[in-house]
């Protein structure tokens, strides 16, 4: 499993990279079928925009993917917010996968035949 951190209009420092990997990496404790996580951090350099820091995460599984995006006033706050959203979405995805695998097929669940004594 790999975590890729990229930046748009921002230089990704070692501190931001390690912080993002630490926060987003906690998702691995919830579900072990994660193939890769892509983190894109961007900044809008317009002073009139209040929430100019954006963190976008795409988490790819064996059987699908989950995307989360959040904006905040600082990059660390946006990483925290998107990590919380991603945790909830991964837990929900895992529960859906478990519940669909527990549902049995019609073909395998044939009704039991009852024998009647005469």
N, CA, C and O atoms as a MOPAC input file, in Angstrom:
PM7 MOZYME 1SCF
protein

 N      0.85300 1    -1.16900 1     0.00000 1
 C      0.00000 1     0.00000 1     0.00000 1
 C      0.89900 1     1.23200 1     0.00000 1
 O      1.90700 1     1.28700 1     0.70400 1
 N      0.51300 1     2.20400 1    -0.79600 1
 C      1.32000 1     3.41600 1    -0.88600 1
 C      0.44600 1     4.64400 1    -0.73700 1
 O     -0.72300 1     4.65000 1    -1.12200 1
 N      1.03200 1     5.67100 1    -0.17500 1
 C      0.37300 1     6.96600 1    -0.03900 1
 C      1.18200 1     7.95800 1    -0.86600 1
 O      2.37100 1     8.15800 1    -0.61800 1
 N      0.53000 1     8.58000 1    -1.85500 1
 C      1.16900 1     9.55600 1    -2.72200 1
 C      0.64900 1    10.94500 1    -2.36900 1
 O     -0.56100 1    11.17300 1    -2.35800 1
 N      1.55600 1    11.86600 1    -2.08100 1
 C      1.18100 1    13.24500 1    -1.74100 1
 C      1.70500 1    14.15200 1    -2.84100 1
 O      2.90600 1    14.18700 1    -3.10900 1
 N      0.79400 1    14.89100 1    -3.48200 1
 C      1.15000 1    15.82800 1    -4.54800 1
 C      0.64600 1    17.21300 1    -4.17900 1
 O     -0.22400 1    17.35900 1    -3.32100 1
 N      1.19900 1    18.22700 1    -4.83200 1
 C      0.79100 1    19.59300 1    -4.56100 1
 C      0.47100 1    20.36300 1    -5.81900 1
 O      1.11300 1    20.18800 1    -6.85400 1
 N     -0.53300 1    21.22100 1    -5.71800 1
 C     -0.88700 1    22.15600 1    -6.78900 1
 C     -0.75500 1    23.56400 1    -6.21800 1
 O     -1.38900 1    23.89800 1    -5.21700 1
 N      0.06300 1    24.37800 1    -6.85500 1
 C      0.32400 1    25.75100 1    -6.41500 1
 C      0.91600 1    25.80800 1    -5.01200 1
 O      0.78000 1    26.81600 1    -4.31900 1
 N      1.56700 1    24.73500 1    -4.59400 1
 C      2.18500 1    24.69900 1    -3.27200 1
 C      3.39400 1    23.76500 1    -3.33100 1
 O      3.36600 1    22.73200 1    -3.99900 1
 N      4.43500 1    24.14100 1    -2.63200 1
 C      5.60800 1    23.28100 1    -2.49700 1
 C      5.36400 1    22.36100 1    -1.30500 1
 O      5.14900 1    22.83300 1    -0.18800 1
 N      5.39600 1    21.06300 1    -1.53500 1
 C      5.14200 1    20.09300 1    -0.46600 1
 C      6.43800 1    19.92200 1     0.34400 1
 O      7.43300 1    19.38900 1    -0.14500 1
 N      6.38900 1    20.38700 1     1.58300 1
 C      7.54500 1    20.25300 1     2.46300 1
 C      7.51500 1    18.88400 1     3.13800 1
 O      6.50800 1    18.17700 1     3.09100 1
 N      8.61300 1    18.52800 1     3.75500 1
 C      8.68200 1    17.24400 1     4.45600 1
 C      7.70200 1    17.20600 1     5.62700 1
 O      7.13300 1    16.15600 1     5.92600 1
 N      7.50500 1    18.34000 1     6.28700 1
 C      6.58500 1    18.39700 1     7.41900 1
 C      5.14400 1    18.14300 1     6.97600 1
 O      4.42500 1    17.37200 1     7.61200 1
 N      4.72600 1    18.78400 1     5.89700 1
 C      3.35900 1    18.58600 1     5.39400 1
 C      3.20100 1    17.16100 1     4.88400 1
 O      2.16800 1    16.53700 1     5.12400 1
 N      4.19700 1    16.63500 1     4.19100 1
 C      4.13000 1    15.26900 1     3.66300 1
 C      3.99700 1    14.25200 1     4.80200 1
 O      3.15000 1    13.36000 1     4.73900 1
 N      4.81400 1    14.38000 1     5.82100 1
 C      4.75700 1    13.42200 1     6.92700 1
 C      3.45900 1    13.56200 1     7.71000 1
 O      2.91200 1    12.56100 1     8.17300 1
 N      2.95100 1    14.79000 1     7.86800 1
 C      1.68600 1    15.00900 1     8.57200 1
 C      0.53200 1    14.37500 1     7.80400 1
 O     -0.33000 1    13.72700 1     8.39700 1
 N      0.51400 1    14.56000 1     6.49400 1
 C     -0.54700 1    13.97800 1     5.67700 1
 C     -0.47300 1    12.45400 1     5.69300 1
 O     -1.50000 1    11.78500 1     5.80600 1
 N      0.73100 1    11.90500 1     5.58100 1
 C      0.87900 1    10.45200 1     5.60500 1
 C      0.47200 1     9.86700 1     6.95000 1
 O     -0.09700 1     8.77700 1     7.01100 1
 N      0.76400 1    10.59000 1     8.03100 1
 C      0.39500 1    10.12100 1     9.36300 1
 C     -1.12200 1    10.12300 1     9.54900 1
 O     -1.69500 1     9.13300 1    10.00500 1
 N     -1.76700 1    11.22900 1     9.19800 1
 C     -3.21900 1    11.35000 1     9.40000 1
 C     -4.00300 1    10.43600 1     8.46100 1
 O     -4.92900 1     9.75200 1     8.89500 1
 N     -3.64500 1    10.42000 1     7.19300 1
 C     -4.36700 1     9.61000 1     6.21400 1
 C     -4.03100 1     8.13000 1     6.40600 1
 O     -4.86500 1     7.27000 1     6.12100 1
 N     -2.83800 1     7.82500 1     6.88100 1
 C     -2.42600 1     6.44700 1     7.08500 1
 C     -3.21800 1     5.71900 1     8.15300 1
 O     -3.21000 1     4.48900 1     8.19100 1
 N     -3.90200 1     6.45100 1     9.02400 1
 C     -4.72700 1     5.82200 1    10.06100 1
 C     -5.92100 1     5.07700 1     9.47400 1
 O     -6.54900 1     4.27100 1    10.16000 1
 N     -6.23300 1     5.34100 1     8.22600 1
 C     -7.33400 1     4.65000 1     7.55100 1
 C     -7.03100 1     3.15800 1     7.42800 1
 O     -7.94500 1     2.33400 1     7.40300 1
 N     -5.75200 1     2.81800 1     7.35100 1
 C     -5.34600 1     1.42300 1     7.19100 1
 C     -5.78500 1     0.54200 1     8.35000 1
 O     -5.91500 1    -0.67100 1     8.18600 1
 N     -6.01400 1     1.13300 1     9.51800 1
 C     -6.46300 1     0.33900 1    10.65400 1
 C     -7.91000 1    -0.11200 1    10.49900 1
 O     -8.33900 1    -1.05700 1    11.16100 1
 N     -8.66300 1     0.55400 1     9.63200 1
 C    -10.07400 1     0.22400 1     9.46300 1
 C    -10.31900 1    -0.84300 1     8.40600 1
 O    -11.24100 1    -1.64700 1     8.54100 1
 N     -9.51500 1    -0.85900 1     7.37000 1
 C     -9.78500 1    -1.76000 1     6.24600 1
 C     -8.46900 1    -2.14400 1     5.59300 1
 O     -7.66000 1    -1.27400 1     5.27000 1
 N     -8.24800 1    -3.42800 1     5.39800 1
 C     -6.95700 1    -3.89000 1     4.88800 1
 C     -6.93800 1    -4.13000 1     3.37900 1
 O     -5.91800 1    -4.57100 1     2.84800 1
 N     -8.02400 1    -3.85400 1     2.68100 1
 C     -8.10200 1    -4.07500 1     1.24300 1
 C     -7.77500 1    -2.81800 1     0.43500 1
 O     -8.16900 1    -2.72100 1    -0.72700 1
 N     -7.07000 1    -1.86500 1     1.01900 1
 C     -6.72000 1    -0.61800 1     0.35000 1
 C     -5.48000 1    -0.84600 1    -0.51400 1
 O     -4.46800 1    -1.36100 1    -0.03900 1
 N     -5.56800 1    -0.45800 1    -1.78200 1
 C     -4.43400 1    -0.60400 1    -2.69100 1
 C     -3.54400 1     0.63000 1    -2.68900 1
 O     -2.32200 1     0.51600 1    -2.58800 1
 N     -4.15400 1     1.81500 1    -2.80100 1
 C     -3.35800 1     3.04200 1    -2.80600 1
 C     -4.21200 1     4.21700 1    -2.34800 1
 O     -5.44000 1     4.19400 1    -2.43000 1
 N     -3.52500 1     5.23800 1    -1.86400 1
 C     -4.17900 1     6.48300 1    -1.45000 1
 C     -3.43600 1     7.62200 1    -2.11900 1
 O     -2.22100 1     7.75300 1    -1.97000 1
 N     -4.17600 1     8.45500 1    -2.86400 1
 C     -3.60200 1     9.62200 1    -3.52900 1
 C     -4.10900 1    10.88200 1    -2.82600 1
 O     -5.31700 1    11.09100 1    -2.71100 1
 N     -3.18500 1    11.71500 1    -2.36100 1
 C     -3.51500 1    12.96100 1    -1.67200 1
 C     -3.05200 1    14.11500 1    -2.54600 1
 O     -1.88800 1    14.17500 1    -2.94100 1
 N     -3.96900 1    15.03400 1    -2.84700 1
 C     -3.63000 1    16.22200 1    -3.63300 1
 C     -3.93000 1    17.44000 1    -2.77000 1
 O     -5.07400 1    17.66600 1    -2.37600 1
 N     -2.89300 1    18.22300 1    -2.47900 1
 C     -3.01400 1    19.43400 1    -1.67400 1
 C     -2.87900 1    20.63100 1    -2.59800 1
 O     -1.94600 1    20.69800 1    -3.39800 1
 N     -3.80800 1    21.57800 1    -2.49400 1
 C     -3.76000 1    22.74300 1    -3.37100 1
 C     -4.08000 1    24.01300 1    -2.59400 1
 O     -4.71700 1    23.98900 1    -1.54100 1
 N     -3.61400 1    25.11600 1    -3.15500 1
 C     -3.81600 1    26.43200 1    -2.53900 1
 C     -4.30800 1    27.39100 1    -3.60400 1
 O     -3.77700 1    27.42000 1    -4.71400 1
 N     -5.32500 1    28.18000 1    -3.26800 1
 C     -5.78900 1    29.26800 1    -4.12200 1
 C     -5.13400 1    30.53900 1    -3.58700 1
 O     -5.32900 1    30.90100 1    -2.42700 1
 N     -4.37000 1    31.20300 1    -4.41800 1
 C     -3.57800 1    32.34300 1    -3.95500 1
 C     -4.29800 1    33.67800 1    -4.10300 1
 O     -3.65700 1    34.71700 1    -4.26200 1
 N     -5.60900 1    33.65200 1    -4.05200 1
 C     -6.40800 1    34.86500 1    -4.11000 1
 C     -6.70600 1    35.29700 1    -2.67100 1
 O     -7.29000 1    34.51700 1    -1.91900 1
 N     -6.32700 1    36.50600 1    -2.26600 1
 C     -6.53300 1    36.92000 1    -0.87600 1
 C     -7.99900 1    37.08900 1    -0.48200 1
 O     -8.30100 1    37.12400 1     0.71100 1
 N     -8.90800 1    37.19200 1    -1.42900 1
 C    -10.31400 1    37.35400 1    -1.08600 1
 C    -10.99300 1    36.03200 1    -0.75400 1
 O    -12.11800 1    36.03100 1    -0.25400 1
 N    -10.33400 1    34.90400 1    -1.02200 1
 C    -10.89800 1    33.59600 1    -0.71700 1
 C    -10.50600 1    33.22700 1     0.70900 1
 O     -9.32300 1    33.16800 1     1.04300 1
 N    -11.52600 1    32.97600 1     1.55600 1
 C    -11.26700 1    32.69200 1     2.96800 1
 C    -10.68800 1    31.29200 1     3.16100 1
 O     -9.67200 1    31.12400 1     3.83600 1
 N    -11.32600 1    30.30400 1     2.57600 1
 C    -10.85900 1    28.92100 1     2.72400 1
 C    -10.07800 1    28.53600 1     1.46800 1
 O    -10.61900 1    27.94600 1     0.53300 1
 N     -8.80200 1    28.88600 1     1.47400 1
 C     -8.01100 1    28.74500 1     0.25700 1
 C     -7.20700 1    27.44800 1     0.17700 1
 O     -6.64900 1    27.14100 1    -0.87600 1
 N     -7.13700 1    26.68600 1     1.25900 1
 C     -6.36000 1    25.44500 1     1.27500 1
 C     -7.30000 1    24.25700 1     1.10100 1
 O     -8.27000 1    24.10600 1     1.84400 1
 N     -7.00600 1    23.41800 1     0.11500 1
 C     -7.85900 1    22.28000 1    -0.20300 1
 C     -7.04600 1    20.99400 1    -0.11300 1
 O     -5.91800 1    20.91400 1    -0.60000 1
 N     -7.65000 1    19.99000 1     0.52400 1
 C     -7.06200 1    18.65200 1     0.56600 1
 C     -8.05100 1    17.69800 1    -0.08400 1
 O     -9.22100 1    17.65000 1     0.29500 1
 N     -7.57600 1    16.94200 1    -1.06200 1
 C     -8.40800 1    16.00200 1    -1.80200 1
 C     -7.75600 1    14.62700 1    -1.71400 1
 O     -6.55900 1    14.49000 1    -1.96800 1
 N     -8.54100 1    13.59900 1    -1.35100 1
 C     -8.00300 1    12.25300 1    -1.16900 1
 C     -8.81900 1    11.27300 1    -1.98900 1
 O    -10.04900 1    11.29700 1    -1.95200 1
 N     -8.13400 1    10.40700 1    -2.73200 1
 C     -8.77700 1     9.31700 1    -3.45400 1
 C     -8.18600 1     8.02100 1    -2.91500 1
 O     -6.98400 1     7.78000 1    -3.02500 1
 N     -9.03900 1     7.19800 1    -2.33500 1
 C     -8.62700 1     5.93800 1    -1.73200 1
 C     -9.13300 1     4.80600 1    -2.62100 1
 O    -10.33900 1     4.64100 1    -2.80000 1
 N     -8.20400 1     4.02800 1    -3.17400 1
 C     -8.56600 1     2.96400 1    -4.11700 1
 C     -8.51500 1     1.61400 1    -3.42000 1
 O     -7.52000 1     1.26000 1    -2.78700 1
 N     -9.62100 1     0.85900 1    -3.54900 1
 C     -9.73500 1    -0.47100 1    -2.97800 1
 C     -9.63200 1    -1.50900 1    -4.08900 1
 O     -9.49900 1    -1.16500 1    -5.26400 1
 N     -9.69500 1    -2.75700 1    -3.71300 1
 C     -9.71100 1    -3.83600 1    -4.68400 1
 C    -11.00000 1    -3.77700 1    -5.49800 1
 O    -10.99700 1    -4.07100 1    -6.69400 1
 N    -12.10000 1    -3.39700 1    -4.85000 1
 C    -13.40700 1    -3.43600 1    -5.51500 1
 C    -14.06200 1    -2.07200 1    -5.66700 1
 O    -15.28300 1    -2.01600 1    -5.81000 1
 N    -13.32600 1    -0.97700 1    -5.64400 1
 C    -13.93400 1     0.34300 1    -5.80700 1
 C    -13.00400 1     1.42900 1    -5.30700 1
 O    -11.81200 1     1.20300 1    -5.09800 1
 N    -13.57100 1     2.62000 1    -5.11700 1
 C    -12.77300 1     3.73400 1    -4.60900 1
 C    -13.67600 1     4.70400 1    -3.85600 1
 O    -14.89800 1     4.70000 1    -4.00900 1
 N    -13.03400 1     5.53700 1    -3.03800 1
 C    -13.72600 1     6.54700 1    -2.23700 1
 C    -12.97000 1     7.85200 1    -2.42500 1
 O    -11.73900 1     7.86900 1    -2.42800 1
 N    -13.71400 1     8.95300 1    -2.58100 1
 C    -13.10100 1    10.26500 1    -2.76100 1
 C    -13.62800 1    11.21500 1    -1.68400 1
 O    -14.81900 1    11.22400 1    -1.37300 1
 N    -12.72300 1    12.00900 1    -1.12600 1
 C    -13.09700 1    13.00800 1    -0.12400 1
 C    -12.34000 1    14.29500 1    -0.41300 1
 O    -11.18100 1    14.26400 1    -0.82900 1
 N    -13.00200 1    15.43000 1    -0.19100 1
 C    -12.38400 1    16.73600 1    -0.43000 1
 C    -12.85700 1    17.69600 1     0.64900 1
 O    -14.02700 1    17.69100 1     1.03300 1
 N    -11.93300 1    18.52200 1     1.13300 1
 C    -12.27900 1    19.47100 1     2.17900 1
 C    -11.43000 1    20.73400 1     2.03500 1
 O    -10.26500 1    20.67400 1     1.64100 1
 N    -12.03800 1    21.88300 1     2.36500 1
 C    -11.35400 1    23.17800 1     2.30800 1
 C    -11.31400 1    23.77700 1     3.70300 1
 O    -12.23300 1    23.60100 1     4.50200 1
 N    -10.21500 1    24.49800 1     3.98100 1
 C    -10.06900 1    25.15500 1     5.27800 1
 C     -9.11900 1    26.34300 1     5.12800 1
 O     -8.60900 1    26.61700 1     4.04200 1
 N     -8.89300 1    27.04200 1     6.24400 1
 C     -8.03900 1    28.22200 1     6.21800 1
 C     -6.55500 1    27.87000 1     6.26400 1
 O     -5.71900 1    28.66800 1     5.84100 1
 N     -6.21800 1    26.68900 1     6.77200 1
 C     -4.81400 1    26.25700 1     6.77600 1
 C     -4.73300 1    24.84100 1     6.20900 1
 O     -5.72200 1    24.10900 1     6.19600 1
 N     -3.55200 1    24.47100 1     5.74500 1
 C     -3.37700 1    23.16300 1     5.13000 1
 C     -3.52300 1    22.05800 1     6.16500 1
 O     -4.09300 1    21.00800 1     5.86900 1
 N     -3.01600 1    22.27800 1     7.37000 1
 C     -3.11500 1    21.25700 1     8.41300 1
 C     -4.57000 1    21.01300 1     8.81000 1
 O     -4.96200 1    19.87200 1     9.05500 1
 N     -5.36400 1    22.06600 1     8.87400 1
 C     -6.78600 1    21.91300 1     9.20500 1
 C     -7.52600 1    21.16000 1     8.11100 1
 O     -8.38200 1    20.32500 1     8.40400 1
 N     -7.20800 1    21.44300 1     6.86100 1
 C     -7.88100 1    20.74400 1     5.77000 1
 C     -7.49000 1    19.26800 1     5.74000 1
 O     -8.31800 1    18.42200 1     5.40000 1
 N     -6.24600 1    18.94300 1     6.08900 1
 C     -5.82300 1    17.54100 1     6.16200 1
 C     -6.56600 1    16.83000 1     7.29100 1
 O     -7.00400 1    15.69200 1     7.12200 1
 N     -6.71200 1    17.49400 1     8.44100 1
 C     -7.45500 1    16.90100 1     9.55500 1
 C     -8.90000 1    16.61400 1     9.17600 1
 O     -9.42100 1    15.53500 1     9.45600 1
 N     -9.54600 1    17.58500 1     8.53900 1
 C    -10.95300 1    17.42800 1     8.16600 1
 C    -11.14700 1    16.32000 1     7.13600 1
 O    -12.08000 1    15.52600 1     7.25700 1
 N    -10.28700 1    16.25300 1     6.13400 1
 C    -10.43800 1    15.23700 1     5.10600 1
 C    -10.10300 1    13.85200 1     5.66600 1
 O    -10.65600 1    12.85700 1     5.19700 1
 N     -9.21700 1    13.76600 1     6.65200 1
 C     -8.90500 1    12.47700 1     7.27600 1
 C    -10.11900 1    11.94600 1     8.03200 1
 O    -10.39600 1    10.74800 1     7.98900 1
 N    -10.85200 1    12.83200 1     8.72800 1
 C    -12.06800 1    12.41100 1     9.43100 1
 C    -13.13300 1    11.92500 1     8.45100 1
 O    -13.77700 1    10.90200 1     8.68300 1
 N    -13.31300 1    12.65700 1     7.36500 1
 C    -14.29600 1    12.26700 1     6.35500 1
 C    -13.92200 1    10.92700 1     5.73300 1
 O    -14.77800 1    10.06400 1     5.54000 1
 N    -12.64700 1    10.76000 1     5.42300 1
 C    -12.18100 1     9.52000 1     4.80700 1
 C    -12.36300 1     8.32900 1     5.74900 1
 O    -12.73900 1     7.24400 1     5.30700 1
 N    -12.10100 1     8.52400 1     7.03300 1
 C    -12.31600 1     7.44200 1     8.00200 1
 C    -13.75900 1     6.97700 1     7.99900 1
 O    -14.03000 1     5.77600 1     7.97800 1
 N    -14.68900 1     7.92800 1     8.01900 1
 C    -16.11300 1     7.55900 1     8.00900 1
 C    -16.50000 1     6.84200 1     6.72200 1
 O    -17.23700 1     5.85700 1     6.75500 1
 N    -16.00500 1     7.33300 1     5.59000 1
 C    -16.36300 1     6.72500 1     4.31600 1
 C    -15.77700 1     5.32200 1     4.16900 1
 O    -16.42600 1     4.43900 1     3.60800 1
 N    -14.56700 1     5.10900 1     4.66100 1
 C    -13.95400 1     3.78100 1     4.57100 1
 C    -14.69900 1     2.79500 1     5.46700 1
 O    -14.91800 1     1.64800 1     5.07800 1
 N    -15.08800 1     3.23100 1     6.65900 1
 C    -15.86900 1     2.35900 1     7.54300 1
 C    -17.20500 1     1.98300 1     6.89100 1
 O    -17.63100 1     0.83000 1     6.95800 1
 N    -17.85500 1     2.95600 1     6.26500 1
 C    -19.13100 1     2.71300 1     5.58800 1
 C    -18.94000 1     1.75800 1     4.41000 1
 O    -19.75400 1     0.85800 1     4.20800 1
 N    -17.87000 1     1.94600 1     3.63200 1
 C    -17.58100 1     1.07000 1     2.49000 1
 C    -17.32800 1    -0.35000 1     2.97400 1
 O    -17.79900 1    -1.30900 1     2.36300 1
 N    -16.59400 1    -0.48800 1     4.06100 1
 C    -16.29000 1    -1.81200 1     4.60700 1
 C    -17.57700 1    -2.49900 1     5.07700 1
 O    -17.77200 1    -3.68600 1     4.81600 1
 N    -18.44000 1    -1.77500 1     5.75500 1
 C    -19.69400 1    -2.36300 1     6.22400 1
 C    -20.56700 1    -2.81300 1     5.06000 1
 O    -21.23000 1    -3.84700 1     5.14300 1
 N    -20.57100 1    -2.03900 1     3.97300 1
 C    -21.33200 1    -2.44400 1     2.79100 1
 C    -20.75900 1    -3.71900 1     2.18700 1
 O    -21.51300 1    -4.60400 1     1.78200 1
 N    -19.43600 1    -3.82200 1     2.12400 1
 C    -18.80900 1    -5.01100 1     1.56600 1
 C    -19.09900 1    -6.23700 1     2.41900 1
 O    -19.33900 1    -7.32200 1     1.89000 1
 N    -19.07900 1    -6.06800 1     3.72800 1
 C    -19.35000 1    -7.19100 1     4.62400 1
 C    -20.80800 1    -7.61100 1     4.53500 1
 O    -21.11000 1    -8.80400 1     4.50700 1
 N    -21.71800 1    -6.63400 1     4.49100 1
 C    -23.14100 1    -6.98100 1     4.45300 1
 C    -23.52300 1    -7.63100 1     3.13200 1
 O    -24.38500 1    -8.50900 1     3.12200 1
 N    -22.92000 1    -7.23900 1     2.02100 1
 C    -23.25000 1    -7.87000 1     0.74800 1
 C    -22.65000 1    -9.26400 1     0.64800 1
 O    -23.21000 1   -10.12800 1    -0.02600 1
 N    -21.52100 1    -9.49500 1     1.30800 1
 C    -20.93200 1   -10.83000 1     1.25800 1
 C    -21.68200 1   -11.79700 1     2.16100 1
 O    -21.63800 1   -13.00500 1     1.92900 1
 N    -22.37000 1   -11.29800 1     3.18700 1
 C    -23.13900 1   -12.17000 1     4.07000 1
 C    -24.46800 1   -12.56500 1     3.45500 1
 O    -25.02900 1   -13.60400 1     3.80100 1
 N    -24.97700 1   -11.74300 1     2.54600 1
 C    -26.22400 1   -12.09900 1     1.88600 1
 C    -25.96500 1   -13.30000 1     0.99100 1
 O    -25.07900 1   -13.28700 1     0.13700 1
 N    -26.74200 1   -14.31000 1     1.20600 1
 C    -26.51800 1   -15.54400 1     0.45800 1
 C    -27.26000 1   -15.50400 1    -0.86700 1
 O    -28.23500 1   -14.77300 1    -1.03600 1
 N    -26.78400 1   -16.28800 1    -1.77600 1
 C    -27.39700 1   -16.37500 1    -3.09400 1
 C    -28.64300 1   -17.25300 1    -3.02800 1
 O    -28.77200 1   -18.09500 1    -2.13900 1
 N    -29.54700 1   -17.05200 1    -3.96200 1
 C    -30.77000 1   -17.85700 1    -4.01700 1
 C    -30.41500 1   -19.30500 1    -4.34400 1
 O    -31.04700 1   -20.23300 1    -3.84000 1
 N    -29.43600 1   -19.48800 1    -5.15800 1
 C    -29.07000 1   -20.83500 1    -5.59900 1
 C    -28.44000 1   -21.66100 1    -4.48500 1
 O    -28.59800 1   -22.88100 1    -4.45400 1
 N    -27.74200 1   -21.02100 1    -3.59000 1
 C    -27.08400 1   -21.78400 1    -2.53000 1
 C    -27.96900 1   -22.00000 1    -1.32500 1
 O    -27.70700 1   -22.90000 1    -0.52800 1
 N    -28.99600 1   -21.21300 1    -1.17000 1
 C    -29.89000 1   -21.35400 1    -0.03000 1
 C    -31.19100 1   -22.02100 1    -0.44400 1
 O    -32.24000 1   -21.37700 1    -0.46000 1
 N    -31.13800 1   -23.27400 1    -0.77000 1
 C    -32.34300 1   -24.00800 1    -1.12500 1
 C    -33.08800 1   -24.35500 1     0.16100 1
 O    -32.46600 1   -24.69700 1     1.16600 1
 N    -34.40800 1   -24.26800 1     0.13200 1
 C    -35.15900 1   -24.60000 1     1.33900 1
 C    -35.00100 1   -26.08200 1     1.66600 1
 O    -34.92500 1   -26.93000 1     0.77700 1
 N    -34.95700 1   -26.36200 1     2.93200 1
 C    -34.81100 1   -27.75400 1     3.36500 1
 C    -36.12000 1   -28.49500 1     3.15200 1
 O    -37.20100 1   -27.97400 1     3.42900 1
 N    -36.00700 1   -29.69500 1     2.66400 1
 C    -37.19600 1   -30.51100 1     2.45300 1
 C    -37.57200 1   -31.19100 1     3.75500 1
 O    -36.72000 1   -31.73400 1     4.45800 1
 N    -38.84500 1   -31.15300 1     4.06200 1
 C    -39.31400 1   -31.78800 1     5.28300 1
 C    -39.87700 1   -33.15700 1     4.94200 1
 O    -40.57800 1   -33.32700 1     3.94500 1
 N    -39.56400 1   -34.11100 1     5.77400 1
 C    -40.11000 1   -35.44100 1     5.55400 1
 C    -41.31700 1   -35.60600 1     6.46300 1
 O    -41.28700 1   -35.24800 1     7.64100 1
 N    -42.35800 1   -36.14500 1     5.89800 1
 C    -43.60200 1   -36.35700 1     6.64700 1
 C    -43.73400 1   -37.85100 1     6.88100 1
 O    -43.69400 1   -38.65000 1     5.94600 1
 N    -43.89100 1   -38.20400 1     8.12700 1
 C    -44.06300 1   -39.63500 1     8.47000 1
 C    -45.49900 1   -40.03400 1     8.23300 1
 O    -46.42100 1   -39.33400 1     8.65300 1
 N    -45.69800 1   -41.16600 1     7.55600 1
 C    -47.05600 1   -41.64700 1     7.27900 1
 C    -47.52600 1   -42.61200 1     8.30500 1
 O    -48.64900 1   -43.10900 1     8.21600 1

